[in-house]
Amino acid sequence: MGTAAAFGGMTATNLLPAWAQSNGAANLGGLRPLDGQAFDLTVGRAQVLIDGRSGPAVTVNGQLPAPLLRWREGDDVILRVHNTLDEDTSIHWHGLLLPFEMDGVPGVTFPGIRPGETFEYRFPVRQAGTYWYHSHSGLQEQLGHYGPIVIEPAGTDPVAFDREYVIVLSDYTFEGPHRVFDRLMKSSDTYNFQQRTLSDFFGDAREQGLGNALRDRMAWGRMRMNPTDISDVTAATLDYLVNGHGPQDNWTGLFNPGERVRLRFINASAMTIFNVRFPDLPMTVIQADGLDVQPVEVGEFQFGPAETYDVIVELHEDRAFTLMCESIDRSGFARATLAPRPGMTAPVPALRPRPTLTMRDMAMDHGAMGHGGMDHDAGGHASMDHAAMGHGNAAQSAMNHGAMGHGSTTHGAPAPETTGPQRHDHPAGPGVVGLAEAPVSRLHEPGAGLENAGHKVLVYTDLKALTPNPDTRRPGREIEVHLTSNMERYMWSFDGVRFSEVVDPIVFHEGERLRMTLVNDTMMPHPIHLHGMFFDVVTGADNDPHKPRKHTITVKPGEKLSLDITADAVGDWAFHCHLLYHMHAGMMQVVSVLPDTAPAARPDPHAGHHMAPSPAPEPMPHHSGHGDHH
């Protein structure tokens, strides 16, 4: 039976498990899968060293990141989690298909693990691939309570490789996550040190003309928004890590020239979307969120917290290669090295210029306003954050649409997949001060700052499932969920309702095929995660049998996208933004999958409109408040 000893030891200054150490020790081929199917995990506190600096951590078995759990598809596993903290804790098995009672979300699926207590998780391993686990209690995740899971397929792996490494990207703040959250509540742009300057204005004036540049500045000023507000938590307080190593620590994985190396990327950060690339080495993406995809070669990919990608790199040269992982706002980076021998390094590229938001990011309806000075991108779609416009509430007069003339704008080609006027039937109020008037699908776009990268950047429409989707039925019902916020007051929600105020869940019915459409009414990207089930991302034709299947998707600003879901997991499941502070502030809901024998009860307020007749029983009464997941 596996125990804590099976995960390796630690010293006072080195909390790294074997898989996260530099050089040859990290090769998963050299790490025998853990014996047995029962394991003990102890959650506690320790001091961690990052780039030579010490800070507090929440660890599992005294390690940061937490131990690698390596299982085989078809196993039945038992995990005894012992809490030695002075507060509640939990473990959520991210992306795993399991009974909802084992999902590990306090206030939704179980009460949490009290100080001094042990909780035993038991579930069958129904899948293969790259996954991870983390705390769903408070802000513990950012303090180090996260670790990787690698599940070997029951049969033959469709991908051939010579060695493999897990690459866990994360962020850490010496300031402490609770202090960071408190500062954001007081001033949401407190960590944005990359705001536009006078020199930026003169540069815009040279490119756009003085009049256009002035009108653009005045428009953003009227909206009280900042086009450099790409991330609300930045390198001003965050250190970016690869396998627990800061950039100076330089995690290194060894290879022999000529080898095919599999890299299992996990974004375990609390608040950071990463841009990942080798400056001079292509990557072939072969898995997304644990499920195999048809291989696609790219030079870079962007992924949000909780997403995973497996890639193959072919290393033919006897030299080192730098792995560059920039934060989306380009305020900082994590880096690592692949090398034939220990101690080798390669040049680390400079951070690229920080991106800025454009009008496209706010999904503005052209017919509702003028366009003077608006900076249109190649898609020709003006967009804008409506924080000062306050559509749907008393703040509507904060911006005068007619004041923005039409004279100076250059329009490009029409944006694809445009939609009609967007309805907003959700509650308004102080927590909803921005509404997307004309959102469009942006699944074909690479993400902020990567539009002109000079190499192939992965986009969601590149992903195709390796094998046909298990359910290709047409959805019988559509649910529309809006991502809403008041950024200035750091209020985040779904459909204008924070989690603490939610009374009724979003109801699915066992066995039904439904479509969930997400509308991002905010100016930030949000990685949205559904527990307990995979969804098929609608990247093209409805009848495409190879839609990419994921458990987390990053929804761009002003975007409207659709996910097809088979409700095959009865129970209560968390549904939330995986930006930790956004979830903590309220961007979370519960999806209840009701058994097909459920008794009739009150109508479902989230039912949306029907795409085709699909009779279903009414939802059962649900507990209110959901407890405190914080």
C-alpha positions, 0 to 999 in steps of 0.5 A: 500500500502506498503511503507518504514514504512513497512520495519521497522525502524533503529537507528544510530548504527543498520541498520539491518532489522527485518529479519536480526536481531538475535534470534527470530525476524529473523524467517520468520514465524513471519514476515507477508508478506508485505501488498499490491503489491506496495513498495517504496525503497530508496537508500542512504548512511549511516554508518554501524557497523560490529564487532564494527567497522564503515564504509560507506555503500550504503543502501536501506531504511536505512538498510543493508542488504536491506529489505526482499521482500516477494511476492506470485507467481502470484502477480503483483508488483510495486517497486518505487526506489528513488535515493538519492545518488550523483551518478546513481544507479539501482536494478537488480532482480536476477533470476526473469523472467520479461520483459527485460526493468525491469531487471535493468542493466544500459547500457543494459536494461535502462539508470540507475536511476539518482541522485534525480530521481525515477524509477518504476519497474512493473512486474508479479511474475511468479515463487516461491522460494529464490532470491535476488536483488542488484545494477548493478551500479559500485561497490555499491553492495559490499557496502551493496546494496543487499537484499533477495526476498522470493516468496511463491508458489501459491499452496502448498509448496512441502517442510514441515518445522516448521520455516525458516530463510534467510541466506545472506552471503556477504563480506565488505571492510573497505578499499573501493571497488574502492581502492581495484579494483585500487590495483588489477589493479596494482598487481593482487596478492596484497591480497594473503598473503597465498603464499607458503613458504620454509616450504611448499617446505620441506613438498612437498619434504618429500611427493613427493621427492626432485626432484619432488618438485624442478621441480614443483617449477621451473614449476610454476616459469616459468609460473609466476603463484602462485598455492595459487592464489585461490581468488584475494580478500581475508580476507586481506581486506574483512570482511565476513558477515551473515545477516550483522553480522561479526563473533564476532557479531554472528547472531543467529537463534532460534529453538525448539528441534525437529523442521525442519528448512528451511534455505534460503542461498543466496551468495550476496558477491561481490568476495567470494565463500563460503564453508558452513557446520555445523560441526556436523549437516547434511543438506538436499538441497531442492532448487537450484537458487529458483527451487525445486530439489530432496532432497539430504543430504550433510555435506557441499556445496560450492557456488559462488556469486549469487547462492542460496540453500535452505536446511532443518536441523532437530534439535533434540538436546537441544544445539547450532550448529555453522554454518561455512562459510569459504571463498574458500581460507580459509583466513577467515570466516563468522559464525552464530549459531542456538540455542534453547535460546539466548546467546548460542554458540557452538565451532567454528572450526579452519580454514582448511588448504588453498587449492592449485591449481594443474596441473588439474586446467589448463587443459593441454594437456599431449601430448603437454608437459612433466610431470616431477614434475607435481602433478597429482590429483586422476583424473590423469589429468595434468593441468596448467595455461598458463599465461606464455605460451601465446598460440595464441599470441606472448608470446608462447616462454615464456615456454619450454614444452620440458624442463619438463621431463616425469620421475617422475609423478604418474598417477591416473585413467583417468579423466571422460568426456575428450574431444579432442583438444580444439579449440580457435577461439576467438581473442588473444592479451594482454588480453588472456594469458592462454588457456585450451588445454584439458578442461573437465567437472568437474561438479562431483567435489566438488570444491577446497579444498573439495576433501577429506572433510571427509563428503558428499559435494554437487556437481552439478551432485547431483542436479536433478529437482524435476519436469520434465524440461519444455522443453526437445527438443534436442538443434539445435545449440551450442554456445561456449563461452570462459572465458579469462583473463590476470591475471597479468594485471587484464584483464577479458573477454569473448572470449578475448573481454572486455565488453567495446570493445564489438560491437555485442551481442551473438544472440539467436532466440526466441523459439529456443533450443540451447546449450551454452558451457563454456570453462574456460581458466583461473585458477580461478572459475567463477560464470557465470550468465545469466539474464532473463532465466534459463538454464538446466545444462547438468550433464549427458545424453542429454535426462535426463528430470530432469536436474538441472535448474539454473540461475548461475553456478560456472565454475571451472578452466580448465572446459568445461561444457554445458547449454541447454537454451530455448530462450523464453525471447525476449530482451537484457540480461546481461551475466557476471561473478558474481565476481564483480571486474571481471565483472567491469574489462570486463567479461560481454556480452549481449545476444540478444533474437531476435523475430522470425519476426526479419529482416535480418541483419549482420551475427552473429559472435558468432553463433558457430556450428550447432548440427542439422539443425536449420534455423533462421533469421539473427540478427538485428543490435544492438547498440554498446558500450552498455553504461556504466554499471559501 
